[in-house]
Amino acid sequence: MRKLKVKITPGAVKGEVTAPPSKSYTHRALILGALAEGETVLTNYLDADDTRYTAEALRTLGTTIRANGSTLKIEGRDGKFSVQPGRETIFVGNSGSTVRMVAPLAALTPGRVVFEGEPRLYQRPVSDLLVALKALGIRAASINRDGFPPIEIHGGTLLGGEVVVSGLITSQHVSGLLMAAPYARRNVRLNISGELLSKPYVDVTIDIMRRFGGEVGNINYEHFVVTAGETYRGREYDIEGDYSSAAYFFAMGAIGGVTVTVSGLNSRSVQGDRHFLDILAQMGCEIDFGKEGISASRRNPLAATTQDMGDYPDIVQPLAVVAAFASGKTLIRNIGHLIYKETDRINHTALELRKMGAEVEVTENTMLITGGGVRGAGVESHNDHRLVMSLAVAALFAEGETVISGAEAVGKSYPGFFRDLAKVGAKYEEV
């Protein structure tokens, strides 16, 4: 991938962008289309690094996926996958979503399948997934025996039954197990030990499973029940816009005060990052759900806030940036699981904001930001797409120019981010 360094010059922004397609829904639609019986046609899908890894993983498992203009056509396998001799290894980059949600499909594949990736992937825990697959009758192991990728799956038949899984680090393995569960021999019951974090992503999974003909019993996010044999049917499916990506533009409206509008979003979406709008309203912003899109603006000063972000890990960074411009101290808590994301999102976010003059204190589970604005600086992405976009927002309202190294990381979820930045009047250039 070509390295990208971007210089951002501060200035007013206003206008409208269209939200890119949801990464979460695209991953799941690809997986359900592959599992289903019959053809699935996806429109408005996200074509980004992570979703390409998922599509390629499904192709390795024998699924035919063809791009046709703005659509993807998937020939469903009805739960029956296969790998060609010599092609058992799947490279997933740094996509935790891919390894955790496609591995249960590998469990339906006779033979051995190996998931490999970039060095950071080998620091992202998968032991909860492996324990669950073993309980369902599958040989699954961390190759280095440390609970991290690379992993190997010896698949064939999911037996089903009761499984106890933890939800303290991620919910992605819960989503992967739920999506594969209809193809088990017996009903599957997932019992969650402790708190399930990132619950809205499980809501997304259940929502799209139902749209493909599946059903999940959800008992207070403590127990999930899937009936064996209630499998999926291929269909046409349009991917809705991504609230996680839209958050950066709402943050611009919040900090700058001038209206920024994002179209292409489902106002009734179950996406958890829609909650970013509620947080901005609590901080003093005006949110308008109009016919042309959702707008964020502000007349009064930004007020600090205290937020439990256990269910909303992907909007912690833009919230931290908004907090740097608010009056008072903003406390972001219940975020210990962020150290296992694309980077250590607690400490690396704090590190880069401090370079810009922000006052940020962290613990293993919290971030405390004292408002007062930021100044331009040279900052690093740490290969984290969401950190790049968050730093870009801060740079627009900083005192002086900011240079972001490693800006190519936006390709993981939002390849068109800088083009859309220009649409609202931002000034940037490659250096």
Helices and strands as residue ranges (DSSP letters): E 5-9, E 15-18, H 23-35, E 39-43, H 49-60, E 64-68, E 71-75, E 89-91, H 96-106, E 111-116, G 119-123, H 127-135, E 139-142, E 151-155, E 161-166, H 172-180, G 181-183, E 188-193, H 199-211, E 217-219, E 223-226, E 236-238, H 243-256, E 260-263, G 272-274, H 275-282, E 285-289, E 294-298, E 306-308, G 313-315, H 316-323, E 329-333, G 336-340, H 347-355, E 359-362, E 366-370, E 378-380, H 385-396, E 402-405, G 407-412, H 417-423, E 427-430
